[in-house]
């Protein structure tokens, strides 16, 4: 542990093990509803689970947290997001339309998106606007905007790679973040685009900051002045100050994340702390009030850390109304059966058994006071 980091006390509120008991059924994402009443999970078995939040919940030692609703989407989930009303959520799955579901698990509406040759295409990422009337869908070098009031209309298309423009953003769009006047897109080609919400005109294209192979998450601060990003196969989280477009990178936050798996982060309800998962099983908490305005970006270590899981913590969600409450999800793809079949000595078998003990697919609720 680096200097400046301290181990903080985290109280386990609730835990869900039985829903993710299979070795390969690891978590792939968590999101609280905007009102904080429900928690939505995505896992490798292609089932969306809706958990009703009860704060404070019953003792984690007495029961296993169970979902209220399970929606089997039958195909791998590319992305999912909550409607601002907290009564609906949308999913993007392979070879299927974009589905909008109610909290009862019933299909509310479907949006079929086709490309220029009439093939059904699925967005790699999605986000509702603040009013909840439109879904912004990210594709390869393209953004399509669907009007939910008229879902059968042809979506508005905004090309992101234009040879006649200096500000272009090639590659697959991997994440979308929204404010009242701007939206941000990240791509696997290694760029962050800032665009005007209404016209789609590019404001700035940010590059660099990371040493990995493509951005996979972006998030605005509450006031819209700061932008946070992470990258696959990289240990850093970058902080961009949008008020200094000429030199926007102001700080690099460090945590273990050198993997192709998406390691998520989130901002707490106060907007003063950033919480991130890691490949080490720890949850890292960064105090954003310590962000400075130095001439050159330096590396900031976390202000608090605690051990949450025995496996990689790939999913983090902070409660939108309770700053001390967060949810964490763990797990990753393991190839133990293949390696154990090839083991030709007792020593190798013991190593595999030891590695098997580190497999943990679970969802946990915590209260953390820093």
Secondary structure by P-SEA (a helix, b strand, c coil): ccccbbbbbbbbcccccccccccccccccccccccccbbbbbccccbbbbbbbbcccccccccccccccccccccccccccccccccbbbbbbcccccccccccccccbbbbbbcccccbbbbcbbbbcccccbbbbbcccbbbbbcccccccccbbbbccccccccccccccccccccccbbbbbccccbbbbbcccccccccccccccccccccbbbbcccccccccccccccbbbbbccccccccccbbbbccccccccbbbbbcccccbbbbbccccbbbbbcccccccccbbbbbcccbbbbccccccccccccccccccbbbbbccccaaaaaaaacccaaaaaaaaaaaaacccbbbbbcccc
